[in-house]
Amino acid sequence: MAKSSPDQLAIAEKAPQAARSLREAPAFLPNTINFTLPTSTSRHRRPNPPTRRTTKIDTSEKPSLFTQRDITPPHTPTERDHDEFFALKDNLDLRGHFPKQEGPRSTIAPSDPHSPAWGSGKLFTQPRSRASSPPPADILKHNKTAEKAVALGRAGVRQPQVGGRSDSHDRVFAHADWTVVPADQGNGGLRNAVQAAVRNGKLNDKIWVGTLGMPTDVLEDTQQKQDIEDRMATEYDALTVFCKDSDFDGHYTHYCKQILWPVFHYQIPDNPKSKAYEDHSWIYYVKVNQAFADKIVKNWKRGDVIWIHDYHLLLLPSMIRKKLPDAKIGFFLHVAFPSSEVFRCLAVRKELLEGMLGANLIGFQIHEYARHFLQTCSRLLCVEATNDGVQLEDRFVDVIDLAIGIDPVALDMNRADPDVAQWLNTMQDRYRGKKLIVARDKLDYVRGVRQKLLAYELFLNKYPEWRDHVVMIQVATSTTEQAELDATVSDIVTRVNSSWANLAYQPLVYLKQDISYAQYLALLTVADALMIASQREGMNLTCHEYLFCQDGKFEGHNKFGSLILSEFTGSASVFGGNELSVNPWDYQQCAEAIKTALEMDDGEKKMRWGKLYEAVMHHTAEHWFTAFLTRLDKVYEEQSRRDTTSVPRLSINALGASYRKSERRLFILDYEGTLASWGSPHDIILTSPQRTLDVLNDIVSDERNTVYVMSGRQPEELDRLFKRVPGLGLIAENGCFLKEYGSSTWTEMADPEAMNAWQESVEGIMQYYHERTPGSWIERRHCSLIFHYKSCEDQESAARQAGDCASHINDACEEQRVKAIPIENAVIVAPIDWSKGTAAMKIFEGLEKNMAPSSTNASPVDFLTVIGDDRDDEVIFRWANTLGNQKVVQYVTTVSLGSRNTEAGYTLTQGVTGVLTVLQKLAQLS
């Protein structure tokens, strides 16, 4: 990804945020609640069973071979609660997982916190979820299960409670003491970015909007809930979104984690339950997004900036847009975005895309993810996607790629913690004389822990000289139940250690638990190499922190360590090839990379580290934060300016006044939809309406006027249409052909051989989709091809085929300099290098040559009017406005018809009639 220029960086760093309120909307707030329950153990005890009165049977009169005994059945053993015995006590190392804070309201967090599953965290004392999870495997059985539960309830049959909960367990939280603590859920990189912006004065007014990251049903209808909400708002700048436990469990645990997360990381769910999960949990996904929207809309003030984060809230931008049409909304996706082939597997793909497109600006970590999003929108929504964003009917949505980073200031402050130095010395003594390869990953299929350990095993097999001299330390945090993967990884660990371990050496140290933050920083500092083998990942900030910790600040410890990084992480796009890039599925390559990292000479290590460190220090969390908000301000201003509600209506009197004052006038007028109503492509209009011809003749008759009509039609068609308007200039096929005013010959702007070459290849692709789309047809022009599907009976299927066709052509024919653009009921393929704008520039250059400046006119044109109604007219509006802004032309008027957003300076809502009326009045002024 290209780096920002120094000027752009300076602007981003100076962008003040004091005049507005930023409303950050991640799924989880930076803080959560820790309850202090009564220390008495009485709540763990169960009531003693009632005393049973036993009756002994007298059997003395009857002889027996057996010793006489009490044959009364023994007491049924009572169920005992051993929670206290097995409960996790206060673990100082675990609590130390949080970094040191700069102040009481600081939100510094681990960049990749590896959060526990929702509702199952053991770090804090919090309520248990009331949600019944998971839903039935068969969605059709879901209602039957609920009906059965109701029936049992009516019959007085008490059903077991989920998760061992009890009413007493719930009641105790309603009155327990509580404190606000840093949350173990959520996006650590985002929190650090906000903290860095606050520290450096870039952000003075912010409000977090999110959930507490814990079940809250037990607090419903209690004063406790209101107290928590009030304190979060007044002391922690946070608006708390309260959702039902069942809603959030369905949203987060099921839809986000079992549907969206795998698909976004190219792991298409193939579990038999996955369809049921999707159908069942989509309802909850919508509900939670709506709860966020209601909270934000209720508290929004004009001038506020709304910034929504990540895949948990994909529907939120559109929900807010419907209620607040003028809101400034940014959205950033922190994870990867898959190719359209993968994304289209989602049943609600259109709803998710349309939800994201409610934002003014959509951000992705790297260019690849942004390109995937644009291609997916083009293919599934049949909208025009440019390099800058997505063109919707009524507005433009900008799309950028901007890599997040770490906060070096906070990281350096935490490295000064005495615990870090203590762990450094401990680890140095423990692994003296050994090379250390370290890693910390979530134990899931996406992070590639299995592939990494297999590659390490291959390395030890292939290079026996490294046995006894290298140790891999793999920290694996388990956030969800992955029993099969867990067993596989454990088998690999056992196999490696049983093969080469001895009393003094263990080649693979595997910790299936998280470690304290001090241990984590010490681990990154003493390592000789860090190995990341993710199969897909948005941005791996662990490797950024590793590179920062390898600066040699601690005397006597390792520095300039090597980085082995999967090519499928977003970070690989930032580092420019200075890391040791690997394909995690290629075990041979990974094993060789380990060998290279361990044997690399100091000079190369320092050179590679220096370039990687430079990238880390450029792509910091603060730079990401300020650059995104600066860009959001810019695009919002541009979009607001183009909105038809902001564009003034054309004043005929003002236009007439500038017309009178000018001597060299140039008119460039669109034809279809502007000078004449649209005609069917089948029935080519061979004659223009008489009024149109009369008005054009009146305008052209003034020798001070130069008039051009532009159209997508072919040259011979335009000749027939305007044969009765002598002296009229023509632009055919949207700029590929030019007939200068007063001339009778056409100039072909493009190379005919090049045109034929790309048309042959593109027509083959179109033919493929034409055969699969009954009722479609292909129109071939001199410099363009059009795939029409207006006449198809199944419009939904035809639109899907057209989207696939456009995506296919744009992917396959990019080097041929052509672009497929979806328009209403058609896909048009035209050359990129020729447009109405290039034709207009050619016309202006010709006028400069033929009309030399005079004493009264410094420019060949002092009056320029451009009128159009179509999307491809925007390029010529932009060109004309630039001439006006640069004072090249004194009077510039750009006019757009219709209600869509535009770069034109004025709008005209009366359509063709209004245009002809304006031109007629100007002709009368001559």
Secondary structure, DSSP 4 states (H G I P E B T S, - for coil): -PPPPHHHHHHHHH---TTS-EEEE-SB-SEEEEEE----GGGGPPPPPPPPPP-----TTS--SS-----SPPPPPPP---HHHHS----HHHHTTSPPPSSTT-----SS--PPPTT--SSS--PPP----S--SSTHHHHHHHHHHHHHHHTTPPPPPGGG--HHHHHHHHH-EEEEEE-SSS-HHHHHHHHHHHHTTS---EEEEEB-SS--GGGTTSHHHHHHHHHHHHHS-EEEPP--HHHHIIIIIIIIIIIIHHHHTT-----TTHHHHHHHHHHHHHHHHHHHHHHHHHH--TT-EEEEESGGGTTHHHHHHHH-TT-EEEEE--S----HHHHTTSTTHHHHHHHHTTSSEEEESSHHHHHHHHHHHHHHH--EE-SSEEE-SS-EEEEEE------HHHHHHHHT-HHHHHHHHHHHHHTTT-EEEEEEEESSTTTTHHHHHHHHHHHHHH-GGGTTTEEEEEEEE--S--HHHHHHHHHHHHHHHHHH-BTTB-SEEEE-S---HHHHHHHHHH-SEEEE--SSBS--HHHHHHHHHTS--STTS--S-EEEEETTBTHHHHTTT-SEEE-TT-HHHHHHHHHHHHH--HHHHHHHHHHHHHHHHHS-HHHHHHHHHHHHHHHHHHHHHHSTTTSPBP-HHHHHHHHHH-SSEEEEEE-BTTTB----SSS--SS--HHHHHHHHHHHTSTTEEEEEE-SS-HHHHHHHTTTSTT-EEEEGGGTEEE-TT--S-EE-S-HHHHHHHHHHHHHHHHHHHHTSTT-EEEE-SS-EEEE-TT-S-HHHHHHHHHHHHHHHHHHSGGGTEEEEEETTEEEEEESS--HHHHHHHHHHHHHHHS---SS-SSS-SEEEEEE-SGGGHHHHHHHHHHHHTTSSSEEEEEEESSS--S-SEEETTHHHHHHHHHHHHHHH-
